[in-house]
Amino acid sequence: MPMPRAPVPGWTVSMNGSFPEPDKFYINFKNNIGDIMLHVSTRLNVMNVALSVRPSGQSYSGSEYDLDPFPILANQPFMITIKAVSLFDVQYIVDGKLYINHTVPRSLGSVQSASLGDAPTVNALDLWCDA
């Protein structure tokens, strides 16, 4: 059984390029022991979606399209905000925790908000790590 990797401070979060698929995002968590890829699958019914990541409890200044990296420490709670760009301006917020080891939980969070009116609905939001 592989030994867990020790938590390493100084995470940097950034979006990985453009959307390779219409309903999936890829976020890089980089540190000095190599990259761990966190996948965020929104399964939205729209293709035009913006994404931001920040530590939980930290205020976010700037546009939802401003995808500058945020520093996140290992094992620190983080929040992902996915904003559907459609007739209605709806935010889907997920809270989760990163674990740097070889037994990362398949699901790190769940959708905390409901859809409004005729806005696109989120059937599921899965977070997982390739450690």
N, C-alpha and C positions, 0 to 999 in steps of 0.2 A: 504494500500500500504506500503510495507516494506521500511524502511529508508535506504538510501545508506550507505555503510560502509565507514568510513573515510580512506583516503589514508594512507598507512603505509609504511615508508621507509625501505630499507634493504631487498629487494627481492633477493632471490637466485634461479637461474635457473639451472636445471639439467635434464638430460634425464631419463625417467622412465623405466629402465631396457632394455630388448631386444624388438624386434619388435613383438608385439602380432598378428599383421596382416601384410601382405606383403606390404601394401600401406598406412599404417597409423603410425604416431608417437604420443607419449604422452610425454608432457613436464610438469614438476611440477614447479609451482611458489609458493614458501613457504614463509610465513611471520608469525608474532606472533599472528595473528588472525585466523590461520588455513590455510590449503592448498587450492589453487585454481588451478584447472587443466586446462591447455591450450592444446587443441587438434590441431594438425597439420596434415591435410590429404593431401598428395601430389598427390595421384592418378597417380603415375608414372607407366610406363610399365616395370620397373625393380624392383627387390627386394633388391638389394644391394645399399643402399643410406645412406650417412652420413649427419649429422645435427650439426649445431652450432648456438648458440644464443649469442648475445652481444648487448650492447646499441648502438644505431645509432651513427655513427661518431667515434666510438672507434676502434682503430686498433686491429687486431686480430693476435696474434702471436701463431704459433704452427700449427700442422696438423689439417686438417678438421675432423680427427677422434679423436682429443683430446677434449673430452666433459666435461672438468672441468667446474664447475659452474661459472657464471658471476654475479656480483652484478648489479641489475637493480632496480631503484627506482620506486615506484608507479607513474603511469601516465607519466613515462618517455618513450619517443620513443625507440623502440627496433628494431633490425634487425635479421631476421632469414635467414640463408643461408642453402640451401639444395643442396648438390652436388651429382649428379647422377654419379655412378661409372659404366662406360660403355665404348664403343669404343671411345666416345668423352667425354672430361672433361668439363661439362657444369654446371654452377651455376645458380640457381634460387633464387633471392633475394626478400624478402618481407619486407616492412616497416609497422609498426603498432604502436598502442598506447594501453596500458592496462588501463582499467577503473575499479576500485574496487568498484562495486556497484551491484545492483540486476538487472540492465538493461544494461548489457554488449552488445554492438552491435554484431549481428550475424557474420558479416564480419569485420575483423579488418585490412584487407590488400588485396592487389591484386598482381598478378605476374608481376614483373617489367621487366623481360627479356624474350626474345623469344628463342625458341629452334633453334639449329644449325644443319644443315645437317640431318643426319639420327639419331641424338641423340633422346633419349626418349622425348616425348612431354608432357607437363603438360596441361591437359584440364582445371583444376581448382585447386586452392589452398585455402582451407577454414580454417580460424582461428576463434575459438570461445572459450569462457570460461564457465566452470561450476562454477558459483559463489555461 
